[in-house]
Each structure stands twice: as C-alpha cells, then as structure tokens.
Amino acid sequence: MLRSAACEFPRHLAWRGAGKRWSRGHILKIVGALVVIAFLLAVVAWSTSLVEHRLGSGEETAELIYLPPTSFLKAISLGYEQPLANVLWFRTISYFGRHYQSDRIYPWLASMCNVVTDLDPRAEHVYRFCGVILPWEADHVEDGITLLEKGVRQMPDSWQLQYMLGFSYYFFRNDLAAASDTLRKATLATGAPAFVSSLASIVDAAHRGPRSAIDFLTELERRDGNDEMRAVIRQRIRELSLAADIESLEGAVATFQRRVGRPPIDLRELLASGTVSIIPEEPFGGRYEFDPVAGRVVSTSNHKPPRLGSSQLREAFLKARRAAN
C-alpha cells in the first residue's frame, strides 16, 4: 500500500492560546463537522464497494458516480474543506494502491484527484503525484496535463509544477511552444535546480532556434547567484553555440553548392568564395570541419548539438507495455 505525506493539522482546529476557552457554538460546529466527515466516509466506502462489486461481477452498467460533486462537498463541510480533502486524499491513495496491486485500471483516479484539489487547491503533493501517475501509469495523459495546469494556476511560483507541466507539453503533446514558455517560467522560479535550465534550453532551442536560447541563458546566468546553476548554464551555452555554429555553417555549405554546383572541398573554401566572412571558434577547443562523405559540418572535439527525443518515444513505450500485458 502506498503512503501519502502526513497531513498538516487542520487549520480551523489550531490552538489559539493556552488559557482561551472555546464557546459552545464553536464546539458544536467542530462536532458537526466531524459527524459530516464520518458520514461522507461511509458514503465513499459504500460507493467504493458498490463500484468494485459491479466491475468485478462483469455486469455492463452505466458509469457510476464515485464521489459527490465538489459543490455538495463544500456545502456540507461547514468550512472544514482542508480536513475533508485530507480524508479523501487518503482514500485516493488507498484506491490507487489497491488497483496498482491488482488490475492497474483506474477509472476514478482523475475524478478523485480533481475533487481533492477542488477542496484544497494548494495541495501541491496531490498535483505532483497525480501529474505523474495519470499519464504514466493510468494512461490518462490529458487528465494529467489538465490537473498540472490547474496546479500551476493555483501556485504559479512552484518550479516543480511548471517543470512537470512543461515536460508533459513536450513529451506527450509535442507542443514545443507551450513547453518552451512553461519551462522558461520554471527556470526563473525561486529554488529551481540546474537541471531545469538544461531541459528548458534544449526545448527552447528546438522551438525558437539556438540563438534565442543562448540569449535567454546568458541573461539567466547574469541574474542567478548559484554557482552550480551558473556552471550548468555555461556548459549549455557552449553546447547551444556549437549547435548554432553548425547550423550556420551547413547553411553556408548549401548556399555554396547552389552557386557552384558542388559541395566545398573544406570550410576554407567558404571563406575564399566569400560565402562566409569567418569560421567561428569551436567552443570546446576543437575546430569545425566539413565531412564531404556525410555532407555535414562536424567538430573535431566530438561534441554534438544537444538533442531531445520525439514524443514518438512515448507511443513506443505504451505500445511495448500493452504488448507485455
């Protein structure tokens, strides 16, 4: 059985002073809230057993509602929405663990995650958990992305949620524009580690081109005081400079071939013909050369432009998993 993080003490029940006595109305309200939560637990337990009985019996039935609507839960929680969210989160974790150990089918997981975050919109651990489990385990990609978008709206300063959302845009939707914009925000968020800027620069280069990513990282290096992040950023700038140089030189090779009717013998011929005014300095200490056999510009340092795999990898992953099952 998977465990969730410990719940914080209900905000509404926090002790406000050693000598202060609660009023009778306050006590009755607390008791009433506990009774309501106990009732809801009974309803949830009953509906859980009913759903599992129907699914297990093989009957073809209409889809059942696993939880009451959020509006109903908010109305009867008497203001104790966070404690109720904590209770339902435990039920969600239990539901996931039970199915993970059995059929690995989760028809209610997305709805449960949404209800919990409706009741406690700043439950970041719920967004992170469901943002991974829904697309990767439950194969509910759009539900996972929608939940992460909801989390980012509630907590725009969370680099974790921005990072997860940006990666999901790239990997599952192959949406470079959305991924690039979101990962840039993740990189600029407080506490973002170095690896976030690495992914952001690769995706940004694929979307806007290497020069745009270099400008972005140069400004980020200037603003950031973290030595580790600066070292990673400088390394990434060198890699992107390599990519930009090779892209520019290969463009010059294509221009030369159109004019002369053949590829150049080497890059010096590009200089001699005036196709380029300078051969850039290779950022890793090597030099650029033209490989006439491959028809490509390469570096003698053996460094290559950074690449990020296609979202087709995800489709291959799912196909292999289905075949294994």
N, C-alpha and C positions, 0 to 999 in steps of 0.2 A: 504494500500500500504506500503510495507516495504521500509525503507530508508537506504541508504548506508552512510558510513562515508564521511565527507566533503573532497572534493578533494583538494590537495595542489595546489598552484598557479603554472601554467606551468613553468617549469624550463627555457625554452627558452625565456620567456617573462619577466624574473625577471629584476627589475630596477637596473642598474649598476652604478648610480651616479646622483646626483641631477642636475648637470649642463651639463650633456652629451646629445647631440642631436643625434637621430637616423638618419642613412643615408636613402635616398630614396629607395635604394635597400632593406634595412632591412625592411622598412615599407611595401613595395610591397610584400615581402616574407611573412610577417605576414598576410596581407590581403589575399594573395593567399591561405595560409594555412586555414584561416577561411572559405574561399569560398569552399575549398575542403571538409572540415569537414561538412559544411552545406549541400553540395551535398551528402555526404555519409549518413548523417542523413535522407535525403529524400529517398535515395535508401533503407536504412534499414526500414524506415516507410512503404514504398511501399511493400517491400518483406514481412514484417510482416503482413500487411493486406491481401496480396495475400495468404500467407500460412494459415492464420486463416479462410479466405473465403473457401479455398479448404477443409480444415479439417472440417469446420462447415457444408459444403454442403453435406458431405458424399460421395464425389466422390473418387474413387480409382485412385490415381495418383502416378506417380513416386516421390521419395523423392526430395524435393526442397532444393536448397542451400540457407540457411538463411543469411549468410554473405559472402562477397567476400573473397578469400583466403588471408591469412596473408601477403604473399609476395606482393600482389597487394596493400593492405592497407599501408604497409610500404613504398612502392614506391611512392604513391601519397600523403603521409602525409607530405612530404617536411621536414622531420626531426622532426616533432612535433608528435612523436608517443605516448608520455605520455598523452598529452591533448586528442588525439583521443581515447586512452584507457579509459580515464575518461568518455568521452561521451558514449562510448559503454558499459561501466560498468553501467551507469545509465539506459541504455536500457535493460541490462541484469536483473537488479533488478526489473525494471518495468515488464519485461516478466515473471519473477518468481512470482511476487506478483499477477499478473493478473491470472495466471494459478493456483496458490495456492488457490485463492478465487473461482475458478470455477471447472475445471475438474481434477486438480492436476496431469496432464500429461505434461512432459517437454521434448519433442523430441529434442529441440535445445539447451538445457541448457549447456550440456557438451561442445558443439562446441563453444558456446559464451564465456564460461569461458576460454577455450583454446586460443581463439583469443585475449581476453583482456590481458591474461598473456604473450602471444607472443609479444604484443606491449609494455607492461610494465612488464618485467619479475620479478621485485621485488615488485609487488603489493601484499604484504603479506595478506591483508584483503580479497583479492579475493580467494587466495588459502584456507584460513581458512573457508570462507563462503561456497565455492563450495565443499571443502573437507568433509563438514558435510552434506550439502543438497543433493549432488549427491547420496551418498549411503543410507542415512536415509529417505529422502523424495522422491527422484526421482527413487530410487531402481536401480541406475546405480553404482554398487559397484566398478567395475574395473575402470570406468571413474574417480571416486573419488580418488581411490588409485593412478592412473596414474598422476592425477593433483597434489596430495600431493608429489609424487616422483619428479615431475618437480619443485615444490616449494623448496624442500629440496636441490636439485642440485643448485638452484639459491641462496638460503640462508641457508647454512649448519649450521650456528650458531643459528638458530631460534629454541628454545626448543619447542615452540608451534607446529610448523610443524613436528618436529621429533616425538613429543609425539603423535600427531594425526595420523601420518603415522604408528608408532609402534603399536598403539592400533588397527588401521584398519587391519594391518597384522595379529594380533592375532584374533580379533573378527570376521572378515569377511572371512579370508583365513585359519585360524587356523594354521598359519605358525609361530611356536614358535621360530625357529632360527632367522628369519628376524625380528620378533617382539622384541626379546631379544637384538639383536645387535642395532636396531634403538632406543630402549628405553634407552639403556646404553648411547648412544650419547646424547639423550635428557637430561638425568640426569646430564651429565658433561657440558652442555651448560650454558653460563652465564645467571643468573636470573631464572634458573629452580626452581620452588617451591617444597616443600617437597613431595607433593602427587605423583610427577613424579617418585621419587626414590622408593616409595611404590609399584607402579604398576610394575616398572622395576624389582624389586627384586622378585615379585611373578612370573612374566613371566620367569625370568632368572632361578628361582628355578625349574620351570616346564620343562625348556629346558635342563639345564646343571646339575641340582641337587642342593640341598640346600647349600652344602659346597662351591660351586663356587660362589653362590650369597652372602654368608657370607663374603667371601674374597673380593668380589667387594665392598660391602657396608662398610666393615671395612676400606678399602683404601679411599673410598669416605668420610667417617666420618673424617678421618685424614686430608684430603685436604680441606674440607669445613669449613668456619668460621661462618656459620649461625647457631645460637643456636636452632632455631625451626627445621631446617632440621636435625641437629645432634640428637635431641630428637626423631624425627620420625625414623631416621636411626637406633638408638639404639633399639627402640621398634621392628623394623622389624628384626634386627639381633637376638633378643630374640625369635621371632616367628619362624624364619628360623632355629635357633638352636634347638628349640623344634621339628620341622619337621625332622631335620637330626637325632636327637637322637631317635625318634620314629621309623624312617626308619631303623636305625642301629639295634635297639633292636628287631624289628619284624623280621629282617633278622636272628638275633641270635636265636630267637624262632623257626624259620623254620629249622635252622641247627640242633638245639637240637632235634626237633621232628623227623627229618630224622634219627638221630643217635639212639635215644632211642625208637622210635615208638609211642611216645605220647607227648602232649604238656607239658611244665613245669608247676609245681604247682604255682610257682611265679617266679619273676625275680631273687630272691636269689639262686634259683636252677641253673640258668645260671652261676652264679659265682662259685657255688660249683662244677659244672661239668667242669669248665674251658672253657666254650663256650665264655664267655666274661671275661675280666680282671677287669672291673669296671662298675658300674652303673652310668651313668653321672648325674650330678646335674641338676635338673629341673630349667630352667632359670627364672621362675615366682614364685619361692618359694615353689612349691609343690614337689611332688615326682612321679616317674614313677611306674606304676603297670601293671601287666598282668591280663587282664579280660579273664578267661578261657571260659566263656559262649560265648562272642563275638569273642574270639580268636585274640584279638588285645591288643596292648600296649596303655594305656591311661595315662593321667596326672590328679592328684588329684586337680590341680589348675583349672580344667575345661577349660583350653586353648586348642585349637585345631590348627593343622597346617593350614596355610592360603591356601585358595582355590580360584581359579578363574574359573568362569563358562565356559562352552564349547561354541563354535561358533554355536552349535545347537540352542542356545537361540535365535540367530538372525533369524534362519529359522522359529522357532516357532512364533517369533514376526511378521515376514512377513506373515506367514500363517494366524495368527489371524487378521491382518489388512486387508488382502484380503477378509477374511470371513465377516468382518464387513462392507466392501464396497459392 
